[in-house]
Amino acid sequence: MGAFAYEAEQTISISDAQIVFIHLIYHSNKLFTDNHVHSYYEFHYITEGTTSYTMNFGGAIPVSAGEWLLIGPDAWYEESIVAKSSGYV
């Protein structure tokens, strides 16, 4: 998954849960991440451009600046940059 670079990362703990915030900046020459899955929830907030998410090998969901997407545990997904994009996970 070399489609993005980490600019900053911060981890906080609330009760028994650990929350990791990562600021992502996408490289213009890496426009795609392969299908992958996590065992936890993942929250994506797009601050610039548009990223398309293909969920569970199905249809694409475009997420643009100012929009967010919550991906549940065990959901397979891939990301494709539609327009130069960056955001937070």
DSSP file (Angstrom, degrees, kcal/mol; ACC not computed):
  #  RESIDUE AA STRUCTURE BP1 BP2  ACC     N-H-->O    O-->H-N    N-H-->O    O-->H-N    TCO  KAPPA ALPHA  PHI   PSI    X-CA   Y-CA   Z-CA
    1    1 A M              0   0    0      0, 0.0     3,-0.4     0, 0.0    32,-0.1   0.000 360.0 360.0 360.0  72.7    0.0    0.0    0.0
    2    2 A G        +     0   0    0      1,-0.2    31,-0.1    30,-0.2    28,-0.0   0.126 360.0 107.7 -96.3  21.3    2.4    2.7   -1.1
    3    3 A A  S    S+     0   0    0     23,-0.1    24,-0.9    28,-0.1     2,-0.3   0.553  78.3  35.0 -80.6  -6.1   -0.3    5.1   -2.3
    4    4 A F  E     -A   26   0A   0     -3,-0.4     2,-0.4    22,-0.2    22,-0.2  -0.954  64.8-137.2-144.8 162.8    0.1    7.6    0.5
    5    5 A A  E     -A   25   0A   0     20,-2.2    20,-2.1    -2,-0.3     2,-0.5  -0.941  24.8-124.4-117.7 142.9    2.6    9.2    2.8
    6    6 A Y  E     +A   24   0A   0     -2,-0.4    18,-0.2    18,-0.2     3,-0.1  -0.764  27.1 175.4 -86.2 125.5    2.1    9.8    6.5
    7    7 A E  E     -     0   0A   0     16,-2.6     2,-0.3    -2,-0.5    -1,-0.2   0.812  69.8  -4.2 -94.2 -38.6    2.5   13.4    7.5
    8    8 A A  E     -A   23   0A   0     15,-0.8    15,-2.5     2,-0.0    -1,-0.4  -0.993  59.0-166.8-153.5 150.0    1.5   13.1   11.1
    9    9 A E  E     +A   22   0A   0     -2,-0.3     2,-0.4    13,-0.2    13,-0.2  -0.998   6.1 178.2-142.3 137.7    0.2   10.4   13.4
   10   10 A Q  E     -A   21   0A   0     11,-2.5    11,-3.4    -2,-0.4     2,-0.4  -0.996  10.1-159.4-140.4 134.8   -1.3   10.7   16.9
   11   11 A T  E     +A   20   0A   0     -2,-0.4     2,-0.3     9,-0.2     9,-0.2  -0.946  11.0 179.1-115.8 132.6   -2.7    7.9   19.1
   12   12 A I  E     -A   19   0A   0      7,-3.0     7,-3.5    -2,-0.4     2,-0.4  -0.939  16.9-142.6-126.3 154.2   -5.1    8.4   22.0
   13   13 A S  E     -A   18   0A   0     -2,-0.3     2,-0.5     5,-0.2     5,-0.2  -0.963  12.4-175.2-118.1 134.1   -6.7    5.8   24.3
   14   14 A I  E >   -A   17   0A   0      3,-2.5     3,-2.5    -2,-0.4     2,-0.2  -0.971  67.5 -49.4-127.7 113.7  -10.3    6.1   25.6
   15   15 A S  T 3  S-     0   0    0     -2,-0.5     0, 0.0     1,-0.3     0, 0.0  -0.442 123.7 -22.8  57.1-123.2  -11.1    3.4   28.1
   16   16 A D  T 3  S+     0   0    0     -2,-0.2     2,-0.3    -3,-0.1    -1,-0.3   0.411 120.1  97.1 -95.6   1.9  -10.0    0.1   26.4
   17   17 A A  E <   -A   14   0A   0     -3,-2.5    -3,-2.5     2,-0.0     2,-0.5  -0.699  59.3-152.8 -94.8 142.9  -10.1    1.5   22.9
   18   18 A Q  E     -A   13   0A   0     -2,-0.3     2,-0.5    -5,-0.2    -5,-0.2  -0.961   9.5-164.6-112.9 130.3   -7.1    2.9   21.0
   19   19 A I  E     -A   12   0A   0     -7,-3.5    -7,-3.0    -2,-0.5     2,-0.5  -0.962   0.5-164.9-118.4 127.5   -7.7    5.5   18.4
   20   20 A V  E     -A   11   0A   0     -2,-0.5     2,-0.5    -9,-0.2    -9,-0.2  -0.953   1.7-162.7-114.6 125.4   -5.1    6.4   15.8
   21   21 A F  E     -A   10   0A   0    -11,-3.4   -11,-2.5    -2,-0.5     2,-0.4  -0.927  11.2-178.0-106.5 127.9   -5.3    9.6   13.8
   22   22 A I  E     -A    9   0A   0     -2,-0.5    67,-2.4   -13,-0.2     2,-0.6  -0.993  20.9-144.5-128.7 130.1   -3.2    9.8   10.6
   23   23 A H  E     -AB   8  88A   0    -15,-2.5   -16,-2.6    -2,-0.4   -15,-0.8  -0.852  25.4-159.1 -91.8 121.1   -2.9   12.7    8.2
   24   24 A L  E     -AB   6  87A   0     63,-3.1    63,-1.9    -2,-0.6     2,-0.5  -0.841  15.1-170.9-107.2 136.6   -2.5   11.3    4.7
   25   25 A I  E     -AB   5  86A   0    -20,-2.1   -20,-2.2    -2,-0.4     2,-0.3  -0.991  21.0-138.4-123.1 122.9   -1.0   13.1    1.7
   26   26 A Y  E     -A    4   0A   0     59,-1.2     2,-0.3    -2,-0.5   -22,-0.2  -0.608  11.8-129.0 -85.2 136.9   -1.4   11.2   -1.6
   27   27 A H    >   -     0   0    0    -24,-0.9     3,-1.1    -2,-0.3    58,-0.1  -0.606  14.4-132.0 -79.0 141.9    1.5   11.2   -4.1
   28   28 A S  T 3  S+     0   0    0     -2,-0.3    -1,-0.1     1,-0.2     3,-0.1   0.758 105.8  51.3 -67.4 -23.3    0.5   12.2   -7.6
   29   29 A N  T 3  S+     0   0    0      1,-0.2     2,-0.5     2,-0.0    -1,-0.2   0.435 101.3  64.7 -95.6   1.5    2.3    9.1   -9.1
   30   30 A K    <   +     0   0    0     -3,-1.1    -3,-0.2   -27,-0.2    -1,-0.2  -0.884  56.3 160.6-123.3  97.9    0.6    6.6   -6.8
   31   31 A L        +     0   0    0     -2,-0.5    50,-1.9    -3,-0.1     2,-0.3   0.262  52.8  47.9-105.6  12.2   -3.1    6.6   -7.6
   32   32 A F  E     -C   80   0A   0     48,-0.2     2,-0.4    46,-0.0    48,-0.2  -0.997  50.7-159.3-155.8 140.8   -4.3    3.2   -6.2
   33   33 A T  E     -C   79   0A   0     46,-2.3    46,-0.7    -2,-0.3     3,-0.1  -0.983  34.5-115.5-118.2 140.5   -4.2    0.9   -3.2
   34   34 A D  E     -     0   0A   0     -2,-0.4    45,-0.2    44,-0.2    43,-0.1  -0.161  45.3 -75.5 -65.9 162.7   -4.9   -2.8   -3.6
   35   35 A N  E     +     0   0A   0     43,-0.1     2,-0.3    41,-0.1    43,-0.2  -0.364  66.2 158.8 -56.9 134.4   -7.9   -4.5   -1.9
   36   36 A H  E     -C   77   0A   0     41,-2.0    41,-2.3    -3,-0.1     2,-0.3  -0.957  26.7-144.5-153.7 169.5   -7.3   -5.0    1.7
   37   37 A V        -     0   0    0     -2,-0.3     2,-0.3    39,-0.2    39,-0.1  -0.975   5.3-159.4-141.1 149.6   -9.2   -5.5    5.0
   38   38 A H        -     0   0    0     37,-0.4    36,-3.3    -2,-0.3    37,-0.3  -0.884  23.2-135.2-125.6 159.8   -8.9   -4.5    8.6
   39   39 A S  S    S+     0   0    0     -2,-0.3     2,-0.3    34,-0.2    33,-0.0   0.263  87.7  57.5 -95.0  11.2  -10.4   -6.0   11.8
   40   40 A Y  S    S-     0   0    0     32,-0.2    -2,-0.2    31,-0.0    34,-0.2  -0.845  94.2 -86.2-134.3 168.5  -11.3   -2.5   13.1
   41   41 A Y        -     0   0    0     -2,-0.3     2,-0.4    32,-0.1    31,-0.2  -0.473  37.6-160.2 -73.0 148.6  -13.4    0.5   12.0
   42   42 A E  E     -D   71   0A   0     29,-2.6    29,-3.6    -2,-0.1     2,-0.5  -0.987   3.1-159.3-135.4 126.1  -11.7    3.1    9.8
   43   43 A F  E     -D   70   0A   0     46,-0.6     2,-0.5    -2,-0.4    27,-0.2  -0.909   8.2-166.3-106.4 123.1  -12.9    6.6    9.4
   44   44 A H  E     -D   69   0A   0     25,-3.2    25,-2.6    -2,-0.5     2,-0.5  -0.951   6.4-177.0-113.8 125.8  -11.8    8.5    6.3
   45   45 A Y  E     -DE  68  88A   0     43,-2.9    43,-2.9    -2,-0.5     2,-0.5  -0.989  16.6-146.6-121.6 123.0  -12.2   12.3    6.0
   46   46 A I  E     + E   0  87A   0     21,-2.3    20,-3.0    -2,-0.5    21,-0.3  -0.779  20.3 175.1 -94.5 125.2  -11.2   13.9    2.7
   47   47 A T  E     +     0   0A   0     39,-2.4     2,-0.3    -2,-0.5    40,-0.2   0.636  70.0  20.5-100.9 -18.8   -9.8   17.5    3.0
   48   48 A E  E    S- E   0  86A   0     38,-1.7    38,-1.6    35,-0.1    -1,-0.3  -0.989 110.4 -13.7-152.2 139.3   -8.8   18.0   -0.7
   49   49 A G  E    S-     0   0A   0     -2,-0.3    16,-1.6    36,-0.2     2,-0.4  -0.287  85.3 -63.9  74.5-154.0   -9.8   16.4   -4.0
   50   50 A T  E     -FE  64  83A   0     33,-1.4    32,-2.1    14,-0.2    33,-1.8  -1.000  35.3-167.1-141.2 135.9  -11.7   13.2   -4.4
   51   51 A T  E     -FE  63  81A   0     12,-2.7    12,-2.9    -2,-0.4     2,-0.5  -0.985  14.2-145.7-121.5 135.1  -11.0    9.6   -3.5
   52   52 A S  E     -FE  62  80A   0     28,-3.5    28,-2.3    -2,-0.4     2,-0.5  -0.873  11.3-160.1-102.4 130.9  -13.0    6.7   -4.9
   53   53 A Y  E     -FE  61  79A   0      8,-2.6     8,-2.8    -2,-0.5     2,-0.6  -0.939   5.9-156.8-112.0 127.4  -13.5    3.6   -2.6
   54   54 A T  E     -FE  60  78A   0     24,-2.2    24,-1.4    -2,-0.5     2,-0.4  -0.922  19.6-154.3-102.1 116.6  -14.6    0.2   -4.0
   55   55 A M  E >   - E   0  77A   0      4,-1.3     3,-2.4    -2,-0.6    22,-0.2  -0.778  63.2 -15.4-101.4 132.3  -16.2   -1.7   -1.2
   56   56 A N  T 3  S-     0   0    0     20,-4.1    -1,-0.2    -2,-0.4    21,-0.1   0.836 121.2 -62.4  47.9  42.0  -16.4   -5.5   -1.0
   57   57 A F  T 3  S+     0   0    0     -3,-0.4    -1,-0.3    19,-0.2     3,-0.1   0.701 117.9 103.8  61.8  22.6  -15.4   -5.8   -4.7
   58   58 A G  S <  S-     0   0    0     -3,-2.4    -1,-0.1     1,-0.3    -2,-0.1   0.176  73.7 -21.4-106.7-136.6  -18.6   -4.0   -5.7
   59   59 A G        -     0   0    0      1,-0.1    -4,-1.3    -5,-0.1    -1,-0.3  -0.328  65.7-105.2 -79.3 158.8  -19.4   -0.5   -6.9
   60   60 A A  E     -F   54   0A   0     -6,-0.2    -6,-0.3    -3,-0.1    -1,-0.1  -0.572  22.4-156.9 -84.9 144.8  -17.3    2.6   -6.4
   61   61 A I  E     -F   53   0A   0     -8,-2.8    -8,-2.6    -2,-0.2     2,-0.3  -0.964  11.9-147.5-121.0 110.0  -18.2    5.3   -3.8
   62   62 A P  E     -F   52   0A   0      0, 0.0     2,-0.5     0, 0.0   -10,-0.2  -0.638  12.4-168.7 -79.4 134.1  -16.6    8.7   -4.6
   63   63 A V  E     -F   51   0A   0    -12,-2.9   -12,-2.7    -2,-0.3     2,-0.2  -0.988  10.0-169.5-124.3 120.9  -15.8   10.8   -1.4
   64   64 A S  E >   -F   50   0A   0     -2,-0.5     3,-2.4   -14,-0.2   -18,-0.4  -0.527  39.1 -56.6-108.8 171.7  -14.9   14.4   -2.0
   65   65 A A  T 3  S+     0   0    0    -16,-1.6   -18,-0.2     1,-0.3    -1,-0.2  -0.170 125.6  21.2 -49.0 130.8  -13.4   17.3    0.1
   66   66 A G  T 3  S+     0   0    0    -20,-3.0    -1,-0.3     1,-0.3     2,-0.2   0.354 105.4 103.2  89.0  -4.7  -15.5   17.9    3.2
   67   67 A E    <   -     0   0    0     -3,-2.4   -21,-2.3   -21,-0.3    -1,-0.3  -0.705  52.8-156.8-107.4 161.3  -17.1   14.4    3.1
   68   68 A W  E     -D   45   0A   0     -2,-0.2     2,-0.4   -23,-0.2   -23,-0.2  -0.917   6.5-156.5-135.7 162.5  -16.3   11.3    5.2
   69   69 A L  E     -D   44   0A   0    -25,-2.6   -25,-3.2    -2,-0.3     2,-0.6  -0.993   7.0-152.8-140.9 129.8  -16.6    7.5    5.0
   70   70 A L  E     -D   43   0A   0     -2,-0.4     2,-0.5   -27,-0.2   -27,-0.2  -0.924  12.9-161.8-104.2 120.6  -16.8    5.0    7.8
   71   71 A I  E     -D   42   0A   0    -29,-3.6   -29,-2.6    -2,-0.6     3,-0.1  -0.902  13.4-139.0-105.7 124.8  -15.5    1.6    6.9
   72   72 A G    >   -     0   0    0     -2,-0.5     3,-1.3   -31,-0.2   -34,-0.3  -0.251  32.4 -77.8 -79.0 166.3  -16.5   -1.3    9.1
   73   73 A P  T 3  S+     0   0    0      0, 0.0   -34,-0.2     0, 0.0    -1,-0.2  -0.306 114.2  17.0 -61.8 146.3  -14.4   -4.2   10.3
   74   74 A D  T 3  S+     0   0    0    -36,-3.3     2,-0.6     1,-0.2   -35,-0.1   0.621  87.9 137.1  66.9  16.0  -13.9   -7.0    7.8
   75   75 A A    <   -     0   0    0     -3,-1.3   -37,-0.4   -37,-0.3     2,-0.3  -0.836  49.5-138.6 -92.4 124.5  -14.9   -4.9    4.8
   76   76 A W        +     0   0    0     -2,-0.6   -20,-4.1   -39,-0.1     2,-0.3  -0.644  36.0 159.8 -78.2 135.7  -12.7   -5.3    1.8
   77   77 A Y  E     -CE  36  55A   0    -41,-2.3   -41,-2.0    -2,-0.3     2,-0.3  -0.995  27.9-159.4-154.3 159.4  -11.9   -2.1    0.0
   78   78 A E  E     - E   0  54A   0    -24,-1.4   -24,-2.2    -2,-0.3     2,-0.4  -0.957  16.9-137.8-134.5 156.1   -9.5   -0.4   -2.3
   79   79 A E  E     -CE  33  53A   0    -46,-0.7   -46,-2.3    -2,-0.3     2,-0.4  -0.913  15.5-176.8-118.1 142.2   -8.8    3.3   -2.9
   80   80 A S  E     -CE  32  52A   0    -28,-2.3   -28,-3.5    -2,-0.4     2,-0.5  -0.993  26.6-126.9-137.7 129.5   -8.3    5.2   -6.2
   81   81 A I  E     + E   0  51A   0    -50,-1.9   -30,-0.2    -2,-0.4     3,-0.1  -0.650  26.5 175.7 -79.0 121.1   -7.5    8.9   -6.5
   82   82 A V  E    S+     0   0A   0    -32,-2.1     2,-0.3    -2,-0.5   -31,-0.2   0.866  76.3   5.1 -89.1 -45.2  -10.0   10.6   -8.8
   83   83 A A  E    S- E   0  50A   0    -33,-1.8   -33,-1.4   -35,-0.1    -1,-0.4  -0.983 111.6 -66.1-136.5 145.4   -8.6   14.1   -8.2
   84   84 A K  E    S-     0   0A   0     -2,-0.3     2,-0.3   -35,-0.2   -33,-0.1   0.010  73.1-174.3 -35.8 123.3   -5.5   15.0   -6.2
   85   85 A S  E     +     0   0A   0    -36,-0.2   -59,-1.2   -58,-0.1     2,-0.3  -0.935  25.9 166.3-136.0 146.5   -6.6   14.1   -2.7
   86   86 A S  E     +BE  25  48A   0    -38,-1.6   -39,-2.4    -2,-0.3   -38,-1.7  -0.962  18.1 132.3-148.7 164.7   -5.5   14.2    0.9
   87   87 A G  E     -BE  24  46A   0    -63,-1.9   -63,-3.1    -2,-0.3     2,-0.4  -0.956  45.5 -70.6 179.4-162.8   -7.3   13.6    4.2
   88   88 A Y  E      BE  23  45A   0    -43,-2.9   -43,-2.9    -2,-0.3   -65,-0.2  -0.923 360.0 360.0-122.9 145.1   -7.4   12.0    7.6
   89   89 A V              0   0    0    -67,-2.4   -46,-0.6    -2,-0.4   -69,-0.2   0.283 360.0 360.0-124.4 360.0   -7.9    8.4    8.7
